[in-house]
């Protein structure tokens, strides 16, 4: 049986790239707030650089190289 899941060590976590997909980001809805909280935890406690966290959203209140907007979402 082929193992499709790679095992990561704790020191690998900051080196990985992460993606978050949602219809909107940066607004006062619950999901946007939780997305910000997740980013905060990842950067503060897991030491993931912000440059390794990416967003694909339909609409964003903020502009950043890590945020891609696609109206179809």
N, C-alpha and C positions, 0 to 999 in steps of 0.2 A: 504494500500500500504506500502510495506517495504521500509524504508529509508536506502539505502546502503551507503550513504555518511555520514561520521562522521564529525561533526562540531568541528573545532579546534580553540582554543583561541590563542591569540598572544603569550602568554608565553609558549605554547606547541610547537611552531615552532622549537626552538633549540633542543628539545628532540627527534624529529622525525628523521628517517633515509631516505636518499635520494639516488636514483640510476639514473645514466645516461648511456645510451646505444648508442654506435656509432662504426663505423668500425675502427677508429683510434683516438689516443689521443696524444697530445704533438707535433704535426707537424705544419707546417706553413700554413695549409689549413684554410679556414674560420670557419669551424665548431669547430675545435680544439681551435681556438682563442676564440670563443664565449663560449665554455665550460669552459675555464679558467676564462673568465669574469664572468660567472654565479657563479662559485665557489667563486670568490673574493667577489661578492656582498652578497652571502649567509653567508660567514664567517664574513665579516666586518659589514654589516648593519643588518643582521637578527640574528647574533651571533650563527650561526650553527657551531659546532665544525667540523674540517676537518675529524675527525674520523667517522662522521655520513654521509659523502658523499662518495658514491661508484661508480665505473666505471666498466662497462662490455664492453670491446673493442676487436676488432680483432687484433690490433697491437698498442703498446704503446712505445713511446720514453723514458718514465720514468718507474721506478719500484717502487711500493708502496704496502703495504698491502690492500689498498683501491682499487687497480686496478687489475682486473682479465682479462687475455687475453685468447681469444678463437679464433683460426684461422678460424673457420667456418664463423665468422662475417666478 
